[in-house]
Amino acid sequence: MPTKKLLDPALDTQNLKSLYDRDFMNWVETTAQLLKEQKFAALDLENLIEEIEGMGRSNKSALRSNLIVVLMHLLKWQYQVDKRSNSWKFTIREHRRRLDEDFEDSPSLKVYCVEVLAKCYQNARNLAADETGLNLRIFPVESPFSIEQVLDSEFLP
């Protein structure tokens, strides 16, 4: 596959910084091309570093979101036995699948998952109380589910 030529060969670091604000997709494509061509001196390092760090934050944010959804639905499953549905099962399975994909792509995120379990549980506990209308005190203060249970594709309380 032939390599793509830079969209504007006259771009220098200053112009690339300006391009970042004017046309982000063009900036991404140009930056990727500069990296492929090993033209490191021309890179807009400040924005490149910011984008890479942002990708990490985004991955962690998605993990926390999926973990909260799983925890909230496990609580609902455990404390609203008469309202259990296939929809809840689907939601639990789907968000576990997303977590599994995250761990396949970035195994170090599993360590992060363990680190944020308690905080995510508190968020899930509050959301479960809000969504179910049950008193917050009904739900345990600390997670009744281990990380292994939360991630186990077959576990339901």
C-alpha positions in Angstrom: 0.0 0.0 0.0 1.6 3.3 -1.0 2.2 5.8 1.8 0.0 8.9 1.7 1.8 12.2 1.0 1.5 15.0 3.5 -1.5 17.1 2.9 0.7 20.2 3.0 4.4 19.5 2.7 5.2 23.1 3.8 3.8 22.4 7.2 6.2 23.1 10.0 5.7 22.7 13.7 4.1 26.1 14.1 1.7 25.6 11.1 0.9 22.1 12.4 -0.1 23.6 15.8 -2.4 26.0 13.9 -3.8 23.1 11.9 -4.7 21.4 15.2 -7.2 24.2 15.9 -8.5 24.6 12.4 -8.9 21.0 11.2 -8.4 18.3 13.7 -8.8 15.4 11.3 -6.3 16.9 8.9 -3.9 17.4 11.9 -4.3 13.7 12.8 -3.6 12.4 9.3 -0.7 14.8 8.9 0.8 13.8 12.3 0.4 10.1 11.5 2.2 10.6 8.1 5.0 12.6 9.8 5.4 9.7 12.3 5.5 7.1 9.4 8.1 9.1 7.6 10.0 9.6 10.9 10.0 13.4 10.5 10.0 13.9 14.2 11.3 17.4 14.2 8.2 18.6 12.3 5.8 17.1 14.9 3.5 19.2 17.0 4.6 17.4 20.2 2.6 19.5 22.6 -0.7 18.6 21.1 0.4 15.0 20.3 1.2 14.4 23.9 -2.1 15.9 25.0 -4.0 13.7 22.6 -2.1 10.5 23.7 -2.8 11.4 27.4 -6.4 12.0 26.5 -6.7 8.6 24.9 -5.6 7.1 28.2 -8.1 9.1 30.2 -10.8 8.2 27.8 -10.1 4.5 28.1 -10.2 4.7 31.9 -13.4 6.7 31.8 -15.0 4.1 29.6 -13.9 1.4 31.9 -15.4 3.2 34.9 -18.6 3.7 33.1 -19.0 0.1 32.1 -18.0 -1.1 35.6 -20.7 1.2 37.2 -23.3 -0.2 34.8 -22.5 -3.8 35.7 -22.4 -3.1 39.4 -25.7 -1.1 39.3 -27.5 -3.9 37.4 -26.1 -6.6 39.7 -27.5 -4.6 42.6 -30.9 -4.3 40.9 -30.8 -8.1 40.1 -30.1 -8.9 43.7 -32.5 -6.5 45.4 -35.4 -6.4 42.9 -36.0 -10.1 42.4 -39.6 -9.6 41.2 -38.4 -7.2 38.4 -35.6 -9.2 36.9 -35.6 -9.2 33.1 -33.8 -10.4 30.1 -33.0 -6.7 29.5 -31.0 -6.5 32.7 -29.2 -9.7 31.8 -28.3 -8.3 28.4 -27.0 -5.1 30.0 -24.8 -7.0 32.4 -23.5 -9.3 29.7 -22.9 -6.4 27.2 -21.0 -4.2 29.7 -18.9 -7.2 30.8 -18.1 -7.9 27.2 -16.9 -4.3 26.8 -14.7 -4.7 29.9 -13.3 -7.9 28.5 -12.4 -6.2 25.2 -10.8 -3.4 27.2 -8.7 -5.9 29.1 -7.7 -7.7 25.8 -6.5 -4.4 24.3 -4.9 -3.1 27.5 -4.3 -5.7 30.2 -3.0 -3.0 32.6 -6.6 -1.7 32.7 -7.5 -4.8 34.8 -5.3 -3.5 37.6 -7.0 -0.1 37.3 -10.4 -1.8 37.4 -9.5 -3.3 40.8 -8.2 0.1 42.0 -11.5 1.9 41.2 -13.9 -0.9 42.1 -14.9 0.7 45.5 -15.5 4.2 44.1 -17.4 2.8 41.1 -19.5 0.7 43.5 -20.5 3.9 45.4 -21.6 5.5 42.2 -23.5 2.3 41.2 -25.1 2.2 44.7 -26.4 5.7 44.4 -27.7 5.2 40.8 -29.4 1.9 41.8 -31.2 3.7 44.6 -32.3 6.5 42.3 -33.4 4.1 39.6 -35.2 1.6 41.7 -36.7 4.0 44.2 -35.3 1.8 47.0 -33.7 3.5 50.0 -30.0 3.8 49.7 -29.5 2.1 53.1 -30.9 -1.2 51.6 -27.7 -1.5 49.5 -24.5 -2.5 51.4 -22.0 0.3 52.0 -19.2 -1.8 50.5 -19.5 -3.9 47.4 -21.0 -7.3 48.1 -19.4 -8.5 44.9 -15.8 -9.4 44.4 -14.0 -8.2 41.3 -14.0 -11.8 40.1 -17.8 -12.0 40.4 -18.3 -8.6 38.7 -16.3 -9.8 35.7 -17.5 -13.4 35.6 -19.7 -13.7 32.6 -21.9 -16.3 34.4 -22.2 -14.7 37.8 -25.6 -13.3 38.9 -26.3 -12.8 42.6 
